C-alpha cells in the first residue's frame, strides 16, 4: 500500500516550517543560531567520536596482546586485519551507510514507523552480503599462500581469520543499529556501550592472555565477547521500549521493497570501499621502495596518526549526514544549508589546531611508536605532508557526510574512483619511481587524490540546488515508503 495522504500533509507542513525558518533567520542573532545548531551537531558528533575511537581501540588492544603472544601471531594478525578485516569492514560499513540516508530522511518527514522496516531490510541485505564474504575468511590460508606469504604465517593468519567470522556478523548489526539510532539523535547510548566494551576488552584480554595464558583463543575470544556485548546492549535498547515510535517489532514488510535499498547500498559500498582501501594500496606500494622496511614503518606510523585523527572527524561526518538528511526529509532547505556551514566551520577550526600540532611535533612524533632513529628521520621527512593531510581530513569527511545525507552515494563513488585511483595513485607512482621522491612521492600522490576529491565535493555542494534536493527526498518518500504491515 502506498504512502497515505497524511504524509503529503506532513511534507506541506514541513515546507511551511521551512519558510518560517527563513523569515526567522533575519531576526535571530547569528551567534545564537550558531550556538543552537552547534549543540545539535555536538549531540550527534561527540558520541560518534567516542564510538569510533573506542571501536578502533579494541582492534589496537588486540594487536598489542598478539605481540605479547609472539612475533608470528602479531604479523599474522596485522596481515589479516589490514587485508581481510578492512576489506569486509569497508564493504559492510559502506553498504550500511545507505540506511543513514533512508532513516534520516524518513525521520525528518516524521515517517517514524518506516525506520524499523528500513532497519530490517538493511539486515537482510547485509546478512546476504556477509554470507558471500565468509568463504574468503574460511579459505584465507590458501589466499595468503597465493599472495606469496610464508607457510607458517599463512596458517596462523588463516586460523585468526576463522576467529574473525563472528566479527563479520557483529559488523552487520553494529553498523545498522548505530545508524538507526543516530538518525533519531539517540546515539549517546552507542557511545556509552562502545566505551564500556573497550574497558571490558582490556580486562578480558589481560585475563585470558596474561593471567590464564590462553594464547590466540584467549585474545580472539576477548575480542568476540567485547564486541558482541555492544550489539546485545543495542538490541536491548531498541527492542526494550526506548524507541517506541520507530521500532514496532519484526515485520514481513521488510522482505518487500528491497531493490531501492540494494541499489543505494551498492553505491554506498563502492563509495566507502575505494576510500578505505586507498591507504592499504599505498602501504603495498611503499613495500617496493628502497629500504622498504623503513618506508613501510614510516608510512604505518603516519597512517596510524592520520587514522586516530580521522576517527574524530568522522563524528562531524555523521553529524552532517544526520542533520542534512533530517532537514531535507522535513523540507527545511535553509536549515540544512546552515547546518553544513556550522559543521564545516567547527571541523576546519579543529583541523587547523591538529595541523599546527603536527607541524610543531612532526620531528619527534615517531618516537611514540618506534625508537629507531632511521624511522624517525623517515617520519620527519613526511611530517609536513602529514600535516596537510590532517587539514584535508577536517574537510573531506564532512562533505562525504553531506553526500550520504543527501543520497549522492553513486556520484561520490565515481568521484572517489577517479580521484584516488586514476589521479592520486598514478601521480604517486611517477613521483616515487620516476622522479625518485620515494615515500614522499607516494604521499604527495595521496594528497593530490584527496585534494581533488575534496574540491569536487565542494563544487557539488556549492552548486547544489537544495530546493531540488528537498523535492528528491519527497519523491523518495512517496516512491519507496510502504505502509508497514502487521508486525509480530
BELRAPE-V361170 format. One record per residue. RES is the residue in one small letter. SS is DSSP state (H for helix, E for strand, C for the rest). NEAR is the number of other C-alpha atoms within 12 Angstrom. Layout:
[[RES SS NEAR] [RES SS NEAR]]
//
This chain:
[[x C 15] [x E 17] [x C 25] [x C 18] [x H 13] [x H 16] [x H 30] [x H 23] [x H 18] [x H 26] [x H 35] [x H 22] [x H 21] [x H 28] [x H 29] [x H 18] [x H 22] [x H 27] [x H 21] [x H 19] [x H 25] [x H 21] [x H 14] [x H 16] [x H 19] [x C 13] [x C 13] [x C 15] [x C 12] [x H 16] [x H 13] [x H 14] [x H 22] [x H 25] [x H 19] [x H 19] [x H 28] [x H 30] [x H 21] [x H 29] [x H 39] [x H 34] [x H 30] [x H 38] [x H 40] [x H 33] [x H 36] [x H 43] [x H 35] [x H 34] [x H 37] [x H 36] [x H 29] [x H 33] [x H 36] [x H 30] [x H 30] [x H 35] [x H 35] [x H 28] [x H 33] [x H 41] [x H 33] [x H 25] [x H 37] [x H 37] [x H 23] [x H 23] [x H 28] [x C 19] [x H 18] [x H 24] [x H 34] [x H 28] [x H 27] [x H 35] [x H 41] [x H 31] [x H 34] [x H 37] [x H 31] [x H 30] [x H 30] [x H 37] [x H 38] [x H 33] [x H 33] [x H 39] [x H 38] [x H 35] [x H 38] [x H 45] [x H 42] [x H 43] [x H 44] [x H 51] [x C 54] [x H 51] [x H 55] [x H 54] [x H 51] [x H 49] [x H 56] [x H 48] [x H 50] [x H 46] [x H 41] [x H 42] [x C 42] [x C 33] [x C 39] [x C 34] [x H 32] [x H 41] [x H 48] [x H 44] [x H 41] [x H 52] [x H 47] [x H 37] [x H 38] [x H 48] [x H 36] [x H 31] [x H 37] [x H 40] [x H 25] [x H 19] [x H 29] [x H 34] [x H 21] [x H 19] [x H 27] [x H 26] [x H 22] [x H 26] [x H 34] [x H 25] [x C 23] [x H 35] [x H 31] [x H 25] [x H 26] [x H 29] [x H 19] [x H 13] [x C 15] [x C 13] [x C 22] [x C 21] [x H 20] [x H 20] [x H 30] [x H 31] [x H 28] [x H 33] [x H 40] [x H 34] [x H 27] [x H 43] [x H 41] [x H 30] [x H 31] [x C 40] [x H 34] [x H 28] [x H 38] [x H 39] [x H 33] [x H 34] [x H 36] [x H 41] [x H 37] [x H 39] [x H 41] [x H 44] [x H 43] [x H 44] [x H 43] [x H 46] [x H 40] [x H 44] [x C 49] [x C 41] [x C 35] [x C 29] [x C 36] [x H 27] [x H 32] [x H 42] [x H 34] [x H 26] [x H 35] [x H 37] [x H 30] [x H 25] [x H 38] [x H 36] [x H 25] [x H 28] [x H 38] [x H 32] [x H 25] [x H 32] [x H 40] [x H 29] [x H 20] [x H 28] [x H 31] [x H 22] [x H 14] [x C 15] [x C 19] [x C 22] [x H 27] [x H 36] [x H 29] [x H 30] [x H 43] [x H 38] [x H 29] [x H 37] [x H 44] [x H 34] [x H 30] [x H 37] [x H 44] [x H 31] [x H 29] [x H 39] [x H 32] [x H 23] [x H 26] [x H 36] [x H 28] [x H 19] [x H 25] [x H 33] [x H 22] [x H 15] [x H 15] [x H 18] [x C 28] [x C 17] [x C 20] [x C 32] [x C 34] [x C 27] [x C 28] [x C 26] [x E 25] [x H 22] [x H 29] [x H 30] [x H 23] [x C 25] [x C 27] [x H 28] [x H 19] [x H 25] [x H 39] [x H 30] [x H 23] [x H 35] [x H 42] [x H 31] [x H 35] [x H 40] [x H 39] [x H 33] [x H 42] [x H 40] [x H 35] [x H 33] [x H 39] [x H 31] [x H 31] [x H 36] [x H 36] [x H 31] [x H 32] [x H 42] [x H 34] [x H 26] [x H 31] [x H 33] [x C 24] [x C 21] [x C 28] [x C 17] [x C 17] [x H 21] [x H 22] [x H 27] [x H 38] [x H 31] [x H 31] [x H 40] [x H 44] [x H 34] [x H 31] [x H 44] [x H 33] [x H 28] [x H 30] [x H 30] [x H 26] [x H 26] [x H 35] [x H 35] [x H 31] [x H 35] [x H 44] [x H 36] [x H 40] [x H 50] [x H 44] [x H 48] [x H 51] [x H 54] [x H 49] [x H 55] [x H 53] [x H 53] [x H 49] [x H 44] [x H 44] [x H 50] [x H 52] [x H 43] [x C 44] [x C 39] [x H 37] [x H 31] [x H 40] [x H 41] [x H 35] [x H 29] [x H 39] [x H 44] [x H 30] [x H 33] [x H 44] [x H 36] [x H 23] [x H 31] [x H 38] [x H 27] [x H 21] [x H 25] [x H 32] [x H 23] [x H 20] [x H 31] [x H 29] [x H 21] [x H 24] [x H 31] [x H 26] [x H 17] [x H 21] [x C 30] [x C 26] [x C 26] [x H 32] [x H 32] [x H 23] [x H 18] [x C 21] [x C 21] [x C 14] [x C 19] [x H 19] [x H 20] [x H 32] [x H 29] [x H 23] [x H 35] [x H 42] [x H 31] [x H 30] [x H 37] [x H 37] [x H 27] [x H 31] [x H 44] [x H 37] [x H 31] [x H 38] [x H 42] [x H 34] [x H 37] [x H 41] [x H 40] [x H 40] [x H 40] [x H 40] [x H 44] [x H 43] [x H 50] [x H 44] [x H 47] [x H 44] [x H 49] [x H 45] [x H 51] [x C 41] [x C 35] [x H 39] [x H 27] [x H 24] [x H 38] [x H 33] [x H 26] [x H 36] [x H 39] [x H 29] [x H 25] [x H 32] [x H 40] [x H 30] [x H 24] [x H 26] [x H 34] [x H 37] [x H 27] [x H 28] [x H 35] [x H 32] [x H 23] [x H 24] [x H 29] [x H 22] [x H 15] [x C 15] [x C 16] [x C 24] [x H 34] [x H 46] [x H 35] [x H 33] [x H 44] [x H 46] [x H 35] [x H 36] [x H 42] [x H 37] [x H 30] [x H 36] [x H 41] [x H 29] [x H 26] [x H 37] [x H 32] [x H 23] [x H 27] [x H 33] [x H 26] [x H 16] [x H 22] [x H 31] [x H 17] [x H 14] [x C 20] [x C 19] [x H 29] [x H 26] [x H 17] [x H 33] [x H 38] [x H 24] [x H 24] [x H 39] [x H 39] [x H 23] [x H 27] [x H 39] [x H 27] [x H 19] [x H 29] [x C 37] [x E 30] [x C 31] [x C 33] [x C 21] [x C 14] [x E 18] [x C 11]]
//
